[in-house]
Structures are given as C-alpha cells and as structure tokens.
Amino acid sequence: TLSLGTRYSYFMNFGPATVRYYRPEFVRDESAVLSEEVFGANQLINTYDGFEPRIGIRHSLNETASFKVGYNLMRQYLQVVTNATTPLPTSRWKTSDPNIKPQISQLWTVGYFKNFYGNIYEMSLEGYLRHTQNILDYKPGANFILENFVETQLLQGRSRASGVELMVARKKGELTGWVSYTYSRVLNQINEGPNFNERINGGRWYPSNFDRPHSFNLSFTVSPNKWHTFSFTFTYASGRPFTAPTGLLRDGDRLLPYFSARNNDRIKDYHRLDFSWHIHNPRDKQGKWRGDWIVTIFNVLGRRNQYSVFLQPYEQSFRTYELTILNAPFVSLTYNFWNEVKPKL
C-alpha cells in the first residue's frame, strides 16, 4: 500500500514590531545594527512558505509480517527558547522574523512488524533519522532579561536525531503487556562564524537538552479474575545533559565558575516503578449503578530522581545541589462510579 500527501504552509509575520537589520558579516549585536524599521499594527513584516510532502509505503511479506518506510518534511514557525527540557518562566517564545528563520525538519522512518502464535505476541523493530535546519540555542553568555531584540542572544544551526526501538507485546491472555528498548541520539551543531560568540563548543557536534541515549520501558497487567487487575510499569532512561563548570576563575575576592563546553555532563539516570490495583465492581451487583476502586502507588521504590543540578556559592568555592520531585512513594485512591441503565427499545 502507498500513501502520498503534501501540505503547503504560508506564514505571515505582522506588526506592530520594531525590526533591526544587521550587517551580514558581523555578529548580531548593538554595534552591528545596519538599520531599524518600525512596523505598525497589521502591517506585513515578512513571510515564509513551502511545501511539506509525506510518503508512506507498507509491504506485507505474509499474513503475519510487514515492512514499512516513510518520509515527512515539516516546517515550524513558532519556537521556544529554553535551557531546560521543561519550559520555565524565563523561557521565551519566538516567532520567525527577518532574523530568525523557521525550523525545517526531514524525517525518514523504517520498520518491521510481525505477529506470533495466533496474534498473541507482536514484535516491532523501528528506526528513524531526522535532520533539522535552523534550530535555536543560546549564545555563550546570553542574557535574556529585559532584552527586546532576542536575536542578539541567539544562534541558529542544525540538528540530527537518530534511533532504533525494539518492542515486544503480548496482547491476549491473563497476562498482557509490552517491553521496549530504544537507543537514540540528538546532537546539535552551531557554527555561524569564526568568532567565539558565533559558535557553541567550537562548532563541534554536542548533545542537545533532549539527548538521552538509553530508554527501557516495561508494562504488564495481570487479570486473575473478573474482579481484580494488577498493573506494573517500570521506566528507565539515561540522564539528560547539563553544563557543568570545568574550573573556577578569581575576580578580586570572588570565585566564578568557568564553563568550557555546553552540555558536557549528565544528571543521574532516571528510573521509576509504578503499581496499580483495579477492583472491578467488588459487590458484583447487577443494578444500574456500578463502581470501581483504583489504588495506585507512584514511585514504589522511592527513587530520588534528579530533575536538575545547580550551583550555589559556598565560602571560596561552590557547592552542587540537586532538585528532586516526588522522591518518595506517592499513594492515591480513586473511586469511579457510573450508571448502566440500558435504553428502552
């Protein structure tokens, strides 16, 4: 089977806004401003457009196995600029303009799928490769506080993401569930020019904030009878990158951290086990009202997963602190009830 499609996107950037134009051979900053133009309300500033084609091919090798390939091109005109995986109040949303180009990504996928033992088991092996142009990242030493022209604090480059996932699932029987393992990488390269503040890590490839190479997930459900269902979910992932200081610099009586490379370290690996017990209609009544109890335990093992790492001055040096969220077992109880009155014919 073959699936073809395309979409044409057209982005229009309207005022009110003040747009600066910079000398192309200089770093974007106050000293490189070539001209400045003020646009009124609903006045067109600039446009971006392009086709976004996609294709999908599926070939059935036999009744239980199939092979799939796909391609997709996408354009993104609204971007968030943040130095963490979760947008913070300090994050900035930025639409494309004459200085910030839209992101353009191309995604290639390939997969093999097979069922076993009368469709009780299902196995899939999938891989992907994504190339993205015009990604955004901070300049070295960027400062967004009260900055009206954020393009002076940003750099654009390219990104490549690739990965492979193996997944096995059991879809029928008293025990159902799935297990999967993924190996993936997300690397960025920022190299706009020869100057220090036009490159990140000297123009070399570096891990992005979302680069977590190893990911393992396990989920299974046991239903010994019609009243009880027990579910277990376990997840493991490599720690995300962060920028750690490689030394200290003295400024008078102060010591300042020295950062030589972006995303040069990782927080601790993440893993968590969750449990739930679903009690279906415990009184087994056939009346119009029915109810279920659900007991869940989040983070059964009480894992102290790191959310972020930060530094605080301490005497003549710095101390490293970690932020953890829900670092103990968290129990909840839920009761659901509903009416099962059958409509009269």
Secondary structure, 3 states (H helix, E strand, C coil): CEEEEEEEEEEEEECCEEEEEECCCCCCCHHHEEEEEEECCCCEEEEEEEEEEEEEEEEECCCCEEEEEEEEEEEECEEEECCCCCCCCCCEEEECCCCCCCEEEEEEEEEEEEEECCCCEEEEEEEEEEEEEEEEEECCCCCCCCCCCHHHHEEEEEEEEEEEEEEEEECCCCEEEEEEEEEEEEEEECECCCCHHHECHHHCCEECCCCCCEEEEEEEEECCCCCEEEEEEEEEECCCEECCCCEEEEECCEEEEECCCCCCEECCCEEEEEEEEEEECCCCCCCCEEEEEEEEEECCCCCCCEEEEEEEEECCEEEEEEEECCCCCEEEEEEEEEECCCCCC
